[in-house]
Amino acid sequence: MYHRLNSSQTIHGKVLLDQTIALDLRARHVTDEAIVDHVSREELEEIITLYKLLFSIDDE
């Protein structure tokens, strides 16, 4: 569903990623705002890197 890179689907995908990361941190009992922000950013960067790799493979 989120394989197209137009604005509305990218926004929906970002919201879903944020919710997933937040739920995962809550499940691990992480509540410190600085840690949550750092981990969220780190995980999001990793996910974006993986998607870039997938799309670059598709283009070949």
N, CA, C, O and CB atoms as a CASP TS submission, in Angstrom:
PFRMAT TS
TARGET T0000
AUTHOR 0000-0000-0000
METHOD Language model
MODEL 1
PARENT N/A
ATOM      1  N   MET     1       0.814  -1.210   0.000  1.00  0.00           N
ATOM      2  CA  MET     1       0.000   0.000   0.000  1.00  0.00           C
ATOM      3  C   MET     1       0.853   1.268   0.000  1.00  0.00           C
ATOM      4  O   MET     1       0.449   2.280  -0.573  1.00  0.00           O
ATOM      5  CB  MET     1      -0.924   0.001   1.203  1.00  0.00           C
ATOM      6  N   TYR     2       2.032   1.227   0.637  1.00  0.00           N
ATOM      7  CA  TYR     2       2.841   2.437   0.747  1.00  0.00           C
ATOM      8  C   TYR     2       4.038   2.438  -0.207  1.00  0.00           C
ATOM      9  O   TYR     2       5.001   3.177   0.003  1.00  0.00           O
ATOM     10  CB  TYR     2       3.326   2.596   2.169  1.00  0.00           C
ATOM     11  N   HIS     3       3.977   1.606  -1.262  1.00  0.00           N
ATOM     12  CA  HIS     3       5.120   1.541  -2.163  1.00  0.00           C
ATOM     13  C   HIS     3       5.191   2.727  -3.106  1.00  0.00           C
ATOM     14  O   HIS     3       6.253   2.995  -3.668  1.00  0.00           O
ATOM     15  CB  HIS     3       5.072   0.271  -2.958  1.00  0.00           C
ATOM     16  N   ARG     4       4.081   3.453  -3.299  1.00  0.00           N
ATOM     17  CA  ARG     4       4.116   4.647  -4.146  1.00  0.00           C
ATOM     18  C   ARG     4       4.619   5.820  -3.316  1.00  0.00           C
ATOM     19  O   ARG     4       4.253   5.971  -2.151  1.00  0.00           O
ATOM     20  CB  ARG     4       2.707   4.957  -4.750  1.00  0.00           C
ATOM     21  N   LEU     5       5.460   6.648  -3.926  1.00  0.00           N
ATOM     22  CA  LEU     5       6.068   7.737  -3.168  1.00  0.00           C
ATOM     23  C   LEU     5       5.395   9.079  -3.427  1.00  0.00           C
ATOM     24  O   LEU     5       6.069  10.078  -3.678  1.00  0.00           O
ATOM     25  CB  LEU     5       7.534   7.836  -3.501  1.00  0.00           C
ATOM     26  N   ASN     6       4.054   9.100  -3.364  1.00  0.00           N
ATOM     27  CA  ASN     6       3.423  10.415  -3.462  1.00  0.00           C
ATOM     28  C   ASN     6       3.142  10.930  -2.062  1.00  0.00           C
ATOM     29  O   ASN     6       3.228  10.169  -1.098  1.00  0.00           O
ATOM     30  CB  ASN     6       2.114  10.354  -4.299  1.00  0.00           C
ATOM     31  N   SER     7       2.811  12.198  -1.933  1.00  0.00           N
ATOM     32  CA  SER     7       2.790  12.848  -0.624  1.00  0.00           C
ATOM     33  C   SER     7       1.802  12.237   0.362  1.00  0.00           C
ATOM     34  O   SER     7       2.161  12.026   1.520  1.00  0.00           O
ATOM     35  CB  SER     7       2.473  14.288  -0.796  1.00  0.00           C
ATOM     36  N   SER     8       0.582  11.949  -0.050  1.00  0.00           N
ATOM     37  CA  SER     8      -0.407  11.466   0.919  1.00  0.00           C
ATOM     38  C   SER     8      -0.003  10.106   1.487  1.00  0.00           C
ATOM     39  O   SER     8      -0.154   9.878   2.687  1.00  0.00           O
ATOM     40  CB  SER     8      -1.794  11.371   0.266  1.00  0.00           C
ATOM     41  N   GLN     9       0.499   9.213   0.664  1.00  0.00           N
ATOM     42  CA  GLN     9       0.870   7.890   1.174  1.00  0.00           C
ATOM     43  C   GLN     9       2.149   7.957   2.006  1.00  0.00           C
ATOM     44  O   GLN     9       2.308   7.190   2.955  1.00  0.00           O
ATOM     45  CB  GLN     9       1.051   6.903   0.013  1.00  0.00           C
ATOM     46  N   THR    10       3.054   8.858   1.663  1.00  0.00           N
ATOM     47  CA  THR    10       4.257   9.026   2.472  1.00  0.00           C
ATOM     48  C   THR    10       3.883   9.519   3.862  1.00  0.00           C
ATOM     49  O   THR    10       4.430   9.049   4.860  1.00  0.00           O
ATOM     50  CB  THR    10       5.240  10.005   1.798  1.00  0.00           C
ATOM     51  N   ILE    11       2.951  10.467   3.929  1.00  0.00           N
ATOM     52  CA  ILE    11       2.502  10.996   5.222  1.00  0.00           C
ATOM     53  C   ILE    11       1.844   9.891   6.041  1.00  0.00           C
ATOM     54  O   ILE    11       2.145   9.744   7.226  1.00  0.00           O
ATOM     55  CB  ILE    11       1.518  12.177   5.022  1.00  0.00           C
ATOM     56  N   HIS    12       0.953   9.115   5.435  1.00  0.00           N
ATOM     57  CA  HIS    12       0.306   8.017   6.152  1.00  0.00           C
ATOM     58  C   HIS    12       1.353   7.018   6.639  1.00  0.00           C
ATOM     59  O   HIS    12       1.260   6.536   7.768  1.00  0.00           O
ATOM     60  CB  HIS    12      -0.734   7.312   5.250  1.00  0.00           C
ATOM     61  N   GLY    13       2.334   6.702   5.820  1.00  0.00           N
ATOM     62  CA  GLY    13       3.380   5.769   6.207  1.00  0.00           C
ATOM     63  C   GLY    13       4.204   6.289   7.367  1.00  0.00           C
ATOM     64  O   GLY    13       4.552   5.534   8.275  1.00  0.00           O
ATOM     65  N   LYS    14       4.520   7.587   7.343  1.00  0.00           N
ATOM     66  CA  LYS    14       5.301   8.207   8.421  1.00  0.00           C
ATOM     67  C   LYS    14       4.523   8.145   9.725  1.00  0.00           C
ATOM     68  O   LYS    14       5.103   7.845  10.769  1.00  0.00           O
ATOM     69  CB  LYS    14       5.654   9.676   8.076  1.00  0.00           C
ATOM     70  N   VAL    15       3.229   8.420   9.692  1.00  0.00           N
ATOM     71  CA  VAL    15       2.394   8.361  10.893  1.00  0.00           C
ATOM     72  C   VAL    15       2.386   6.941  11.450  1.00  0.00           C
ATOM     73  O   VAL    15       2.519   6.747  12.658  1.00  0.00           O
ATOM     74  CB  VAL    15       0.948   8.831  10.584  1.00  0.00           C
ATOM     75  N   LEU    16       2.230   5.954  10.578  1.00  0.00           N
ATOM     76  CA  LEU    16       2.237   4.561  11.027  1.00  0.00           C
ATOM     77  C   LEU    16       3.588   4.180  11.630  1.00  0.00           C
ATOM     78  O   LEU    16       3.636   3.473  12.637  1.00  0.00           O
ATOM     79  CB  LEU    16       1.901   3.625   9.860  1.00  0.00           C
ATOM     80  N   LEU    17       4.678   4.636  11.031  1.00  0.00           N
ATOM     81  CA  LEU    17       6.002   4.352  11.585  1.00  0.00           C
ATOM     82  C   LEU    17       6.157   4.981  12.954  1.00  0.00           C
ATOM     83  O   LEU    17       6.662   4.340  13.876  1.00  0.00           O
ATOM     84  CB  LEU    17       7.100   4.856  10.647  1.00  0.00           C
ATOM     85  N   ASP    18       5.728   6.237  13.101  1.00  0.00           N
ATOM     86  CA  ASP    18       5.814   6.921  14.394  1.00  0.00           C
ATOM     87  C   ASP    18       5.017   6.177  15.457  1.00  0.00           C
ATOM     88  O   ASP    18       5.490   6.002  16.580  1.00  0.00           O
ATOM     89  CB  ASP    18       5.309   8.366  14.273  1.00  0.00           C
ATOM     90  N   GLN    19       3.807   5.736  15.107  1.00  0.00           N
ATOM     91  CA  GLN    19       2.969   5.015  16.068  1.00  0.00           C
ATOM     92  C   GLN    19       3.610   3.685  16.453  1.00  0.00           C
ATOM     93  O   GLN    19       3.600   3.304  17.624  1.00  0.00           O
ATOM     94  CB  GLN    19       1.564   4.777  15.489  1.00  0.00           C
ATOM     95  N   THR    20       4.163   2.986  15.477  1.00  0.00           N
ATOM     96  CA  THR    20       4.807   1.696  15.746  1.00  0.00           C
ATOM     97  C   THR    20       6.006   1.868  16.663  1.00  0.00           C
ATOM     98  O   THR    20       6.178   1.106  17.615  1.00  0.00           O
ATOM     99  CB  THR    20       5.242   1.027  14.436  1.00  0.00           C
ATOM    100  N   ILE    21       6.837   2.867  16.381  1.00  0.00           N
ATOM    101  CA  ILE    21       8.015   3.127  17.212  1.00  0.00           C
ATOM    102  C   ILE    21       7.589   3.507  18.626  1.00  0.00           C
ATOM    103  O   ILE    21       8.179   3.027  19.593  1.00  0.00           O
ATOM    104  CB  ILE    21       8.885   4.245  16.594  1.00  0.00           C
ATOM    105  N   ALA    22       6.577   4.359  18.763  1.00  0.00           N
ATOM    106  CA  ALA    22       6.094   4.781  20.083  1.00  0.00           C
ATOM    107  C   ALA    22       5.570   3.588  20.881  1.00  0.00           C
ATOM    108  O   ALA    22       5.863   3.457  22.069  1.00  0.00           O
ATOM    109  CB  ALA    22       4.989   5.844  19.938  1.00  0.00           C
ATOM    110  N   LEU    23       4.799   2.723  20.234  1.00  0.00           N
ATOM    111  CA  LEU    23       4.275   1.534  20.919  1.00  0.00           C
ATOM    112  C   LEU    23       5.410   0.611  21.353  1.00  0.00           C
ATOM    113  O   LEU    23       5.378   0.048  22.447  1.00  0.00           O
ATOM    114  CB  LEU    23       3.296   0.773  20.006  1.00  0.00           C
ATOM    115  N   ASP    24       6.414   0.458  20.485  1.00  0.00           N
ATOM    116  CA  ASP    24       7.550  -0.403  20.799  1.00  0.00           C
ATOM    117  C   ASP    24       8.313   0.128  22.011  1.00  0.00           C
ATOM    118  O   ASP    24       8.706  -0.644  22.886  1.00  0.00           O
ATOM    119  CB  ASP    24       8.488  -0.516  19.587  1.00  0.00           C
ATOM    120  N   LEU    25       8.522   1.449  22.062  1.00  0.00           N
ATOM    121  CA  LEU    25       9.233   2.046  23.195  1.00  0.00           C
ATOM    122  C   LEU    25       8.430   1.899  24.482  1.00  0.00           C
ATOM    123  O   LEU    25       8.996   1.612  25.537  1.00  0.00           O
ATOM    124  CB  LEU    25       9.527   3.527  22.925  1.00  0.00           C
ATOM    125  N   ARG    26       7.118   2.094  24.402  1.00  0.00           N
ATOM    126  CA  ARG    26       6.266   1.917  25.589  1.00  0.00           C
ATOM    127  C   ARG    26       6.330   0.477  26.081  1.00  0.00           C
ATOM    128  O   ARG    26       6.368   0.230  27.287  1.00  0.00           O
ATOM    129  CB  ARG    26       4.802   2.307  25.274  1.00  0.00           C
ATOM    130  N   ALA    27       6.343  -0.468  25.153  1.00  0.00           N
ATOM    131  CA  ALA    27       6.420  -1.883  25.525  1.00  0.00           C
ATOM    132  C   ALA    27       7.737  -2.187  26.242  1.00  0.00           C
ATOM    133  O   ALA    27       7.805  -3.073  27.094  1.00  0.00           O
ATOM    134  CB  ALA    27       6.277  -2.776  24.275  1.00  0.00           C
ATOM    135  N   ARG    28       8.778  -1.438  25.881  1.00  0.00           N
ATOM    136  CA  ARG    28      10.081  -1.629  26.538  1.00  0.00           C
ATOM    137  C   ARG    28      10.217  -0.739  27.778  1.00  0.00           C
ATOM    138  O   ARG    28      11.286  -0.692  28.387  1.00  0.00           O
ATOM    139  CB  ARG    28      11.227  -1.330  25.549  1.00  0.00           C
ATOM    140  N   HIS    29       9.149  -0.035  28.155  1.00  0.00           N
ATOM    141  CA  HIS    29       9.110   0.847  29.335  1.00  0.00           C
ATOM    142  C   HIS    29      10.126   1.985  29.246  1.00  0.00           C
ATOM    143  O   HIS    29      10.728   2.367  30.250  1.00  0.00           O
ATOM    144  CB  HIS    29       9.367   0.037  30.600  1.00  0.00           C
ATOM    145  N   VAL    30      10.311   2.521  28.042  1.00  0.00           N
ATOM    146  CA  VAL    30      11.185   3.677  27.850  1.00  0.00           C
ATOM    147  C   VAL    30      10.303   4.917  27.878  1.00  0.00           C
ATOM    148  O   VAL    30       9.408   5.068  27.046  1.00  0.00           O
ATOM    149  CB  VAL    30      12.002   3.578  26.499  1.00  0.00           C
ATOM    150  N   THR    31      10.560   5.816  28.849  1.00  0.00           N
ATOM    151  CA  THR    31       9.697   6.995  28.977  1.00  0.00           C
ATOM    152  C   THR    31      10.458   8.315  28.882  1.00  0.00           C
ATOM    153  O   THR    31       9.839   9.353  28.649  1.00  0.00           O
ATOM    154  CB  THR    31       8.959   6.941  30.287  1.00  0.00           C
ATOM    155  N   ASP    32      11.772   8.310  29.055  1.00  0.00           N
ATOM    156  CA  ASP    32      12.563   9.536  28.989  1.00  0.00           C
ATOM    157  C   ASP    32      12.430  10.150  27.592  1.00  0.00           C
ATOM    158  O   ASP    32      12.747   9.510  26.589  1.00  0.00           O
ATOM    159  CB  ASP    32      14.060   9.251  29.329  1.00  0.00           C
ATOM    160  N   GLU    33      11.954  11.405  27.541  1.00  0.00           N
ATOM    161  CA  GLU    33      11.684  12.066  26.246  1.00  0.00           C
ATOM    162  C   GLU    33      12.917  12.123  25.344  1.00  0.00           C
ATOM    163  O   GLU    33      12.811  11.899  24.138  1.00  0.00           O
ATOM    164  CB  GLU    33      11.169  13.483  26.482  1.00  0.00           C
ATOM    165  N   ALA    34      14.084  12.420  25.917  1.00  0.00           N
ATOM    166  CA  ALA    34      15.310  12.517  25.113  1.00  0.00           C
ATOM    167  C   ALA    34      15.657  11.167  24.492  1.00  0.00           C
ATOM    168  O   ALA    34      16.065  11.097  23.333  1.00  0.00           O
ATOM    169  CB  ALA    34      16.485  13.021  25.974  1.00  0.00           C
ATOM    170  N   ILE    35      15.493  10.101  25.267  1.00  0.00           N
ATOM    171  CA  ILE    35      15.777   8.756  24.749  1.00  0.00           C
ATOM    172  C   ILE    35      14.774   8.389  23.665  1.00  0.00           C
ATOM    173  O   ILE    35      15.143   7.870  22.611  1.00  0.00           O
ATOM    174  CB  ILE    35      15.741   7.708  25.889  1.00  0.00           C
ATOM    175  N   VAL    36      13.502   8.664  23.935  1.00  0.00           N
ATOM    176  CA  VAL    36      12.452   8.342  22.966  1.00  0.00           C
ATOM    177  C   VAL    36      12.717   9.050  21.643  1.00  0.00           C
ATOM    178  O   VAL    36      12.615   8.434  20.582  1.00  0.00           O
ATOM    179  CB  VAL    36      11.064   8.736  23.515  1.00  0.00           C
ATOM    180  N   ASP    37      13.057  10.344  21.694  1.00  0.00           N
ATOM    181  CA  ASP    37      13.313  11.115  20.474  1.00  0.00           C
ATOM    182  C   ASP    37      14.525  10.561  19.732  1.00  0.00           C
ATOM    183  O   ASP    37      14.492  10.421  18.510  1.00  0.00           O
ATOM    184  CB  ASP    37      13.531  12.602  20.809  1.00  0.00           C
ATOM    185  N   HIS    38      15.587  10.247  20.459  1.00  0.00           N
ATOM    186  CA  HIS    38      16.816   9.729  19.843  1.00  0.00           C
ATOM    187  C   HIS    38      16.571   8.365  19.192  1.00  0.00           C
ATOM    188  O   HIS    38      16.980   8.127  18.056  1.00  0.00           O
ATOM    189  CB  HIS    38      17.939   9.617  20.897  1.00  0.00           C
ATOM    190  N   VAL    39      15.900   7.479  19.924  1.00  0.00           N
ATOM    191  CA  VAL    39      15.630   6.138  19.397  1.00  0.00           C
ATOM    192  C   VAL    39      14.702   6.220  18.191  1.00  0.00           C
ATOM    193  O   VAL    39      14.916   5.532  17.193  1.00  0.00           O
ATOM    194  CB  VAL    39      15.010   5.237  20.488  1.00  0.00           C
ATOM    195  N   SER    40      13.669   7.063  18.281  1.00  0.00           N
ATOM    196  CA  SER    40      12.730   7.212  17.166  1.00  0.00           C
ATOM    197  C   SER    40      13.467   7.664  15.912  1.00  0.00           C
ATOM    198  O   SER    40      13.249   7.117  14.831  1.00  0.00           O
ATOM    199  CB  SER    40      11.614   8.217  17.522  1.00  0.00           C
ATOM    200  N   ARG    41      14.332   8.651  16.050  1.00  0.00           N
ATOM    201  CA  ARG    41      15.072   9.173  14.904  1.00  0.00           C
ATOM    202  C   ARG    41      16.005   8.101  14.338  1.00  0.00           C
ATOM    203  O   ARG    41      16.099   7.928  13.123  1.00  0.00           O
ATOM    204  CB  ARG    41      15.876  10.428  15.306  1.00  0.00           C
ATOM    205  N   GLU    42      16.691   7.386  15.231  1.00  0.00           N
ATOM    206  CA  GLU    42      17.612   6.328  14.795  1.00  0.00           C
ATOM    207  C   GLU    42      16.877   5.225  14.032  1.00  0.00           C
ATOM    208  O   GLU    42      17.321   4.794  12.968  1.00  0.00           O
ATOM    209  CB  GLU    42      18.341   5.728  16.004  1.00  0.00           C
ATOM    210  N   GLU    43      15.749   4.774  14.588  1.00  0.00           N
ATOM    211  CA  GLU    43      14.987   3.697  13.949  1.00  0.00           C
ATOM    212  C   GLU    43      14.409   4.155  12.615  1.00  0.00           C
ATOM    213  O   GLU    43      14.384   3.388  11.652  1.00  0.00           O
ATOM    214  CB  GLU    43      13.860   3.215  14.872  1.00  0.00           C
ATOM    215  N   LEU    44      13.947   5.395  12.556  1.00  0.00           N
ATOM    216  CA  LEU    44      13.386   5.925  11.317  1.00  0.00           C
ATOM    217  C   LEU    44      14.463   6.009  10.231  1.00  0.00           C
ATOM    218  O   LEU    44      14.208   5.676   9.073  1.00  0.00           O
ATOM    219  CB  LEU    44      12.760   7.312  11.561  1.00  0.00           C
ATOM    220  N   GLU    45      15.668   6.455  10.607  1.00  0.00           N
ATOM    221  CA  GLU    45      16.774   6.516   9.644  1.00  0.00           C
ATOM    222  C   GLU    45      17.106   5.123   9.106  1.00  0.00           C
ATOM    223  O   GLU    45      17.373   4.956   7.916  1.00  0.00           O
ATOM    224  CB  GLU    45      18.023   7.143  10.299  1.00  0.00           C
ATOM    225  N   GLU    46      17.088   4.127   9.993  1.00  0.00           N
ATOM    226  CA  GLU    46      17.378   2.751   9.568  1.00  0.00           C
ATOM    227  C   GLU    46      16.311   2.244   8.597  1.00  0.00           C
ATOM    228  O   GLU    46      16.632   1.612   7.590  1.00  0.00           O
ATOM    229  CB  GLU    46      17.467   1.814  10.792  1.00  0.00           C
ATOM    230  N   ILE    47      15.050   2.522   8.902  1.00  0.00           N
ATOM    231  CA  ILE    47      13.945   2.094   8.034  1.00  0.00           C
ATOM    232  C   ILE    47      14.046   2.769   6.670  1.00  0.00           C
ATOM    233  O   ILE    47      13.858   2.119   5.641  1.00  0.00           O
ATOM    234  CB  ILE    47      12.583   2.415   8.687  1.00  0.00           C
ATOM    235  N   ILE    48      14.342   4.067   6.654  1.00  0.00           N
ATOM    236  CA  ILE    48      14.465   4.808   5.392  1.00  0.00           C
ATOM    237  C   ILE    48      15.620   4.237   4.566  1.00  0.00           C
ATOM    238  O   ILE    48      15.497   4.092   3.350  1.00  0.00           O
ATOM    239  CB  ILE    48      14.686   6.327   5.661  1.00  0.00           C
ATOM    240  N   THR    49      16.733   3.916   5.213  1.00  0.00           N
ATOM    241  CA  THR    49      17.880   3.324   4.514  1.00  0.00           C
ATOM    242  C   THR    49      17.496   2.008   3.855  1.00  0.00           C
ATOM    243  O   THR    49      17.858   1.754   2.707  1.00  0.00           O
ATOM    244  CB  THR    49      19.049   3.103   5.486  1.00  0.00           C
ATOM    245  N   LEU    50      16.758   1.166   4.587  1.00  0.00           N
ATOM    246  CA  LEU    50      16.323  -0.117   4.026  1.00  0.00           C
ATOM    247  C   LEU    50      15.390   0.083   2.834  1.00  0.00           C
ATOM    248  O   LEU    50      15.503  -0.624   1.833  1.00  0.00           O
ATOM    249  CB  LEU    50      15.623  -0.956   5.100  1.00  0.00           C
ATOM    250  N   TYR    51      14.463   1.049   2.937  1.00  0.00           N
ATOM    251  CA  TYR    51      13.556   1.307   1.820  1.00  0.00           C
ATOM    252  C   TYR    51      14.304   1.832   0.606  1.00  0.00           C
ATOM    253  O   TYR    51      13.982   1.465  -0.524  1.00  0.00           O
ATOM    254  CB  TYR    51      12.478   2.297   2.232  1.00  0.00           C
ATOM    255  N   LYS    52      15.307   2.693   0.824  1.00  0.00           N
ATOM    256  CA  LYS    52      16.107   3.193  -0.296  1.00  0.00           C
ATOM    257  C   LYS    52      16.799   2.033  -1.003  1.00  0.00           C
ATOM    258  O   LYS    52      16.869   1.995  -2.231  1.00  0.00           O
ATOM    259  CB  LYS    52      17.150   4.228   0.192  1.00  0.00           C
ATOM    260  N   LEU    53      17.310   1.089  -0.217  1.00  0.00           N
ATOM    261  CA  LEU    53      17.958  -0.086  -0.793  1.00  0.00           C
ATOM    262  C   LEU    53      16.963  -0.896  -1.616  1.00  0.00           C
ATOM    263  O   LEU    53      17.276  -1.323  -2.727  1.00  0.00           O
ATOM    264  CB  LEU    53      18.572  -0.960   0.312  1.00  0.00           C
ATOM    265  N   LEU    54      15.773  -1.107  -1.076  1.00  0.00           N
ATOM    266  CA  LEU    54      14.749  -1.865  -1.804  1.00  0.00           C
ATOM    267  C   LEU    54      14.376  -1.189  -3.116  1.00  0.00           C
ATOM    268  O   LEU    54      14.258  -1.849  -4.148  1.00  0.00           O
ATOM    269  CB  LEU    54      13.504  -2.037  -0.939  1.00  0.00           C
ATOM    270  N   PHE    55      14.188   0.139  -3.075  1.00  0.00           N
ATOM    271  CA  PHE    55      13.807   0.852  -4.293  1.00  0.00           C
ATOM    272  C   PHE    55      14.947   0.873  -5.300  1.00  0.00           C
ATOM    273  O   PHE    55      14.701   0.835  -6.506  1.00  0.00           O
ATOM    274  CB  PHE    55      13.378   2.278  -3.962  1.00  0.00           C
ATOM    275  N   SER    56      16.196   0.932  -4.828  1.00  0.00           N
ATOM    276  CA  SER    56      17.315   0.928  -5.777  1.00  0.00           C
ATOM    277  C   SER    56      17.435  -0.439  -6.453  1.00  0.00           C
ATOM    278  O   SER    56      17.834  -0.518  -7.615  1.00  0.00           O
ATOM    279  CB  SER    56      18.640   1.291  -5.060  1.00  0.00           C
ATOM    280  N   ILE    57      17.097  -1.509  -5.742  1.00  0.00           N
ATOM    281  CA  ILE    57      17.105  -2.849  -6.341  1.00  0.00           C
ATOM    282  C   ILE    57      16.002  -2.957  -7.393  1.00  0.00           C
ATOM    283  O   ILE    57      16.211  -3.535  -8.459  1.00  0.00           O
ATOM    284  CB  ILE    57      16.923  -3.942  -5.252  1.00  0.00           C
ATOM    285  N   ASP    58      14.825  -2.397  -7.090  1.00  0.00           N
ATOM    286  CA  ASP    58      13.703  -2.428  -8.034  1.00  0.00           C
ATOM    287  C   ASP    58      14.019  -1.698  -9.332  1.00  0.00           C
ATOM    288  O   ASP    58      13.549  -2.090 -10.401  1.00  0.00           O
ATOM    289  CB  ASP    58      12.470  -1.818  -7.397  1.00  0.00           C
ATOM    290  N   ASP    59      14.822  -0.628  -9.236  1.00  0.00           N
ATOM    291  CA  ASP    59      15.121   0.191 -10.415  1.00  0.00           C
ATOM    292  C   ASP    59      16.111  -0.478 -11.358  1.00  0.00           C
ATOM    293  O   ASP    59      16.202  -0.101 -12.526  1.00  0.00           O
ATOM    294  CB  ASP    59      15.664   1.533  -9.987  1.00  0.00           C
ATOM    295  N   GLU    60      16.850  -1.463 -10.869  1.00  0.00           N
ATOM    296  CA  GLU    60      17.878  -2.091 -11.720  1.00  0.00           C
ATOM    297  C   GLU    60      17.276  -3.040 -12.729  1.00  0.00           C
ATOM    298  O   GLU    60      18.002  -3.647 -13.516  1.00  0.00           O
ATOM    299  CB  GLU    60      18.889  -2.838 -10.868  1.00  0.00           C
TER
END
